[in-house]
Amino acid sequence: MTIRLAEPEARVLEAFARRQLIWDAGQAAHVVSAHQALGVFTAPPLGVLVFLAVPTVDPLDDDEAVDRIVPLEALADHVHAEAATGMDVHALPAQHVPPGANPSLAHLPPSQGWQMPIHGLSGDLVPMVDEATEEFRRRSHGMPARAQESIANEIWDRAAFAGLPLRVLHAASRLGMLANDRTKVAAAACGPWKRLTTPRGQVFFYQHGPAARLSLRVIQ
């Protein structure tokens, strides 16, 4: 099955991937498809799972739905070269996710059952992230890496908007999903999962269980 993206959607998807490859060139992506959309889950080293969906030019055949884990860099290159004429995601190399290394990509959030949405404005969340980032820089200045990681964990684990940990807002901000404007956002929960939804994508956090603590590296 070939998948075509319009130029604006291809640029958005490629930028989403390239931004994360700066942090970890070996990252994987879990690619899924729906009737007329291509979705990509990633697990950046921020302790969260991120999702971006873009519409496709043509409807997709549900009988040939995509559901694969592939190298994020290969996906970005494929989007750059082939999105306009037609991508074959099945032609990309599969990437194995070792148990415990990145469990989120094998443990995707539910698509239904989300409860108690709490609505807010993007511009109200940005100052929370800015203040936390400034606190991290102030407290971690001159500290060794292990101490910086401990400080980062303490700060980003704090509860913020609608009970979401600050790391969710931090990830959304770093990935361009939050803007200092009146764009509407929403938080919701489904069992151990928490979700931030923005017009530019979604960020998930798994609260309990083996996927609760994804590997974290300090990213300012």
Order of alpha helices (4+ residues) and beta strands (2+ residues): alpha-beta-beta-beta-beta-alpha-beta-alpha-alpha-alpha-beta-beta-beta
